[in-house]
Each structure stands twice: as structure tokens, then as C-alpha cells.
Amino acid sequence: MNENYNPDIVTVVDEEGVEHTFEELDRIETETGRYVALLPVYDEAEEILDDDGELILLKVQEEADGEIFLEPIEDEAEFNTVGELFEERLSDMFEIEEETDSVVEQ
């Protein structure tokens, strides 16, 4: 393991006031906005085992006063485009398994 590895840890407070901790894997900026790819960080081993390994993609919103918020990407097309961009960028650094929908013909 690389001894110089220092992950960027982000704490997000949800609408109910609950804190969630994430590792920021990457960030990008496109014509439609700024985005981050996050991976949950867990304290308990059982939580790690139960995790599905999916990235959390959020849009970065900055208020006029400079306060920054992370919010879900509501538009499906925007989410898919951003997801593909992150997948391309992160596939060089991490082993990413692509999910495929198997169709059974009858």
C-alpha cells in the first residue's frame, strides 16, 4: 500500500441532521455543473461487508454566501452522462465491474 496515500474525507449532514462520512474519489466540472464521486466510509466491519460498493454521485451547489451543498442529481440523463465520465476516469485507477442486464429470450 502506498504510504503517501491520504484520502480526502468528506462529512455530509443529511436533511435529518445525520452525519455521513465519505471518501472523495474524484471530482469533475462539466458544462452543466460540478460533481463529486464519493465512496462511503464505515466504522463497523459489518457495515463494510453489507456495502454494495456503488459510488455516490452528487452535484456541487454553491450558494451566494459561498456555502457549498452536495445534492442528488435528479435528471436521469445528466446522472447517466456524469456517471459515464466518472467511470472512464476512475477505471484507470480502480478495477470497476460493469453491471450488465442479462436478457433471456423465450
C-alpha positions as CSV (number, residue, x, y, z in Angstrom):
1,M,0.0,0.0,0.0
2,N,1.2,3.5,-0.8
3,E,2.4,5.1,2.5
4,N,1.7,8.6,1.0
5,Y,-2.0,7.9,0.4
6,N,-4.1,10.4,2.2
7,P,-7.8,10.1,1.2
8,D,-10.0,13.2,1.0
9,I,-12.6,12.6,3.7
10,V,-15.9,14.5,3.4
11,T,-18.6,14.6,6.1
12,V,-22.1,15.3,4.8
13,V,-25.1,16.2,7.0
14,D,-28.4,15.0,5.6
15,E,-31.8,16.6,5.9
16,E,-32.4,14.8,9.2
17,G,-29.2,16.1,10.7
18,V,-27.4,12.8,10.5
19,E,-23.7,12.9,9.6
20,H,-22.4,10.5,6.9
21,T,-18.7,10.1,6.1
22,F,-17.3,9.6,2.6
23,E,-14.0,9.3,0.8
24,E,-14.0,11.7,-2.2
25,L,-12.6,9.6,-5.1
26,D,-12.8,12.2,-7.9
27,R,-14.4,15.5,-8.9
28,I,-15.2,16.8,-12.3
29,E,-16.6,20.0,-13.8
30,T,-18.7,20.0,-17.0
31,E,-20.9,22.5,-18.9
32,T,-23.8,21.5,-16.6
33,G,-22.0,21.8,-13.2
34,R,-19.5,20.4,-10.8
35,Y,-19.8,16.9,-9.4
36,V,-18.1,14.6,-6.9
37,A,-17.8,10.8,-6.8
38,L,-17.9,9.5,-3.2
39,L,-17.5,6.2,-1.5
40,P,-19.0,5.6,2.0
41,V,-16.6,5.2,4.9
42,Y,-17.7,2.9,7.7
43,D,-16.7,2.5,11.3
44,E,-18.0,-1.1,11.7
45,A,-16.8,-4.1,9.8
46,E,-20.4,-5.4,9.3
47,E,-21.3,-2.2,7.5
48,I,-18.3,-2.7,5.2
49,L,-19.5,-6.2,4.4
50,D,-23.0,-5.0,3.7
51,D,-22.0,-2.2,1.4
52,D,-22.8,-2.8,-2.3
53,G,-19.7,-0.9,-3.5
54,E,-21.6,1.6,-5.6
55,L,-20.3,5.1,-5.9
56,I,-22.4,8.0,-4.8
57,L,-22.5,10.8,-7.4
58,L,-23.6,14.2,-6.2
59,K,-23.8,17.7,-7.7
60,V,-22.0,20.5,-6.0
61,Q,-24.1,23.7,-5.5
62,E,-22.6,26.9,-4.1
63,E,-24.8,29.5,-2.5
64,A,-24.3,33.3,-3.0
65,D,-22.7,33.4,0.5
66,G,-20.1,30.8,-0.5
67,E,-21.6,27.9,1.4
68,I,-21.3,24.6,-0.5
69,F,-24.0,21.9,-0.7
70,L,-24.0,18.5,-2.2
71,E,-27.3,17.3,-3.7
72,P,-28.5,14.3,-5.7
73,I,-28.6,14.5,-9.4
74,E,-32.3,14.5,-10.2
75,D,-32.2,14.4,-14.0
76,E,-31.6,10.9,-15.3
77,A,-29.8,11.9,-18.5
78,E,-27.5,14.2,-16.5
79,F,-26.8,11.4,-14.0
80,N,-26.0,8.9,-16.8
81,T,-23.7,11.4,-18.5
82,V,-21.8,12.2,-15.3
83,G,-21.7,8.5,-14.3
84,E,-20.1,7.6,-17.6
85,L,-17.5,10.4,-17.2
86,F,-16.6,9.2,-13.7
87,E,-16.5,5.6,-14.8
88,E,-14.0,6.4,-17.6
89,R,-11.8,8.4,-15.2
90,L,-11.9,6.0,-12.3
91,S,-11.4,2.8,-14.4
92,D,-7.8,3.8,-14.8
93,M,-7.3,3.9,-11.0
94,F,-9.7,1.2,-9.8
95,E,-11.0,-2.2,-11.0
96,I,-14.6,-1.4,-11.9
97,E,-17.1,-4.2,-12.7
98,E,-19.7,-3.2,-15.2
99,E,-23.2,-4.3,-14.5
100,T,-24.9,-5.9,-17.4
101,D,-28.6,-6.6,-17.8
102,S,-29.0,-10.1,-19.0
103,V,-31.9,-10.7,-21.3
104,V,-33.3,-14.1,-21.7
105,E,-35.1,-14.7,-24.9
106,Q,-38.0,-17.1,-24.9
